[in-house]
Every structure is written in structure tokens, then in C-alpha cells.
Amino acid sequence: MAITSLRIEGSRETRRRRAAERRRAIARRRLTALGVAGALAFVVGVAAGGGREGSDRRAAPAATPAPEEVAKEVSDELPLNRQVGRLVVLRFAGTSVPGYVRRVLSQGRAAGAILFRDNLTGPDQAKALATRLQRTDGNTPLVMVDQEGGEIRILPWAPPDASQPQQAAAGSVGSDAEAAARALRASGIDVSLAPVGDVASVDGAALAGRAFSTDFSSAAEAMAESVKGWREGGVAATAKHFPGIGGAVTNTDDGAATIERSAEQIRSEDMLPFRAAIDAGVPLVMVGHALYPALDGERIASQSQPIVEGLLRDELGFDGVVITDSTEAAAVQAVTDVREAAVRNVRAGVDIVLTTGRGSYIQVYRALLEEAKRDPAFRERVRESAARVVALQRSLR
């Protein structure tokens, strides 16, 4: 195996220390808004109690638990079947919410739904559909779409009209993302599976037409601008497809892909846009389905613990939600079925398995629940992921 190449940047302890420092910096940025709110509350409290004498003046304000702590408490109180539910996103056919989807969401057996063009007819219908989905569960199910720009827009009436390369060329990345976020939010959608952080590194790269730039540094700058724009507009962005599939000439939706990049190239180049997105506070990262022999010679990225836990969590310090690309992708089917894929995903450190095919959701849900009942270590992994997803859901209320 080629996992030993992960030692290039130094000892594991050094990587963990750097990752811890990155996590602290990211957390400080994420809590800035909360700090402002806390400061306002403090000012109001002082003004209200400024003329009082005695013990009221000396009383210390009650400590407010961090959002992550609250989410963990909420998640820990869920029964196992609902914790497992937080690890799956489903897809359905039609322009209205089927009865089984309402039941699944109301029972907390899914984290939310992904919508495609066949689900939507226009802004008013999209709003009504998304509202119906979100009313089925007190934890506010996630409603997500692909909205990169150009042809990759599930809401064709919403921005960005320009593709990611066109956005970068026009210098409108941030404003386009913010405009798109506001349009999606108005339609009741709270998660965008964008922006694309891949950078073409070979001739004929499959995702070249969807990438911000062919230059890694320029792509990193655009990723940061895009994430900030999505945040300003109130929609959760998703950086994809970690650790970068710009070295593939086959889209993993259509077939298996092996990326022959060295560990050093992946770290110093391919991962640069993802570092920038994480530093900008991106709440989700989508892990791809390509094989990277220099990182893990046996498992595709979405099923690789050295890639998900080792690179994304330990080295980059990402503590948000990790979601897979579609588990029905040809690159996954070339390795295993959706049931086994889902179990491998979660063991690797993934938080949400994205299902987009007919009948896949229930297979994935049952496989994860069965494994969680059987294996205490897997059950603990489910708890960790459920807490992250609950935190994301609560942040989007």
C-alpha cells in the first residue's frame, strides 16, 4: 500500500498539532457572529441593571453552552434509529412530497432530501415543496440542490447564470454566490452542493469546464470568495470533490477513475482550494469517489479513512459535515453495492451518505442501522456524525 507516503509532511503528531491550530482558528471565525450577539446581550443587561443596588449588580451571567455542545446533547438524546437517519439524504421522484418521504422525515430517519430538476417547476412550487419537506420534522431536514452556475443549476431561474470559469473571469464569484444563496433561500433551500474546488491537472480533465481556474492559487482564492458569498446569502455551501478530481479524465458519475498524482502534489496543489474553503468557514465538504494510489492504494476516497480522517480531519482541521458524492455513481458501483459502500463511508469518517437512486435510501439506512446495532465502535461513529449533522441543521433554522 501507498499509505506510507502520508508521512511526507512530517510526523503524525506534527500534523495533528497543526490541524488543532487550524480548527481553533476556524472556530474563532465561526463564533465571531455569536460573540457579537453575546456582546449585545451584555450591553442590554448592563443597561437594564445599571441603576440597581446589591446582589443583582454582582450576579454573574449564566454561561451559554456552545452550539456544538447543544447539538451533541440533542443528538445523544435521539434513539439509535434516528441517529442513523441523520447520516442519509434521500431523493424522490415527482413535484410533490410522497407519503413515504413525509413519514421518513417526520420519524427522523433521514437528514433531508436532495432535489433535481424533475422535482421543480418554478419558484412558487419550489418554495411550497421545500416548505412541506421542512415541516415534517422538528429538526428541520436539509433541502439541497446542485447550484454551481451555468448548466449545473437545478433551479434554472436562479443565479448564477455564469459557469464557475466564467464567474472567475468576470471577477463576480462572491457576488454570484451571494445572489444564488438569496434566491435559493427564498425558495426554501438551505444547502448548495457547490462550489467545485477541482483544478484540471491533466489534458481532457472531466471537470475542467466546471472549475474556477486551471491555476491552483487562483482557484483557492475563488473558493474562499464563493464560500463567503454563500454564507452572506444564508445558504450552506459544499466544497467538492475532495481531495480534488481534476486529475481524472472520466467523471466518477460515469466510470471508475484513478488519479496518478503524488502525495506531495495532492497536498501542495489539489488540496489548496479546499484549504481555502475550510479557512473561509465552509460547513460541508463533499468527498469524491476517485482512487488515489499515492494516498490509499486499496480504497476510493469516499471509503478511505486515511483520506477522510487523515487528510481532511487531521491535517486540514475540518470539523464540519463530510458528505459523499452520489453513492450510485459508477465509480462506487465498480467497487461495491450501495449497502456496503455506505458502511465503508461511515467507517472512513463520512457523516452523510448521499443517495440519488430509486430504492437506494432504504437499503443504505437499513445497512447502517444493522451495522450500528452489531458493532459498538461503528455505533460510536454514528453518534459522532449525527451530532455534526444536527449542528448543521440547527445552524440553518
Secondary structure, 3 states (H helix, E strand, C coil): CCHHHHHHHCCHHHHHHHHHHHHHHHHHHHCHHHHHHHHHHHHHHHHHHCCCCCHHHHCCCCCCCCHHHHHHHHHHCCCHHHHHHCCEEECCCCCCCCHHHHHHHHCCCCCEEECCHHHCCCHHHHHHHHHHHHCCCCCCCEEEECEEECCEECCCCCCCCCCHHHHHHHCCHHHHHHHHHHHHHHCCCCEECCCECCCCCCCCCCCHHHCCCCCHHHHHHHHHHHHHHHHHCCCECEEEEECCCCCCCCCCCCCCCECCCCHHHHHHHHCHHHHHHHHCCCCEEEECCCEECCCEEEEEHHHCHHHHHHHHHHHCCCCCEEEECCCCCHHHHCCCCHHHHHHHHHHHCCCEEECCCCCHHHHHHHHHHHHHHHCHHHHHHHHHHHHHHHHHHHHCC
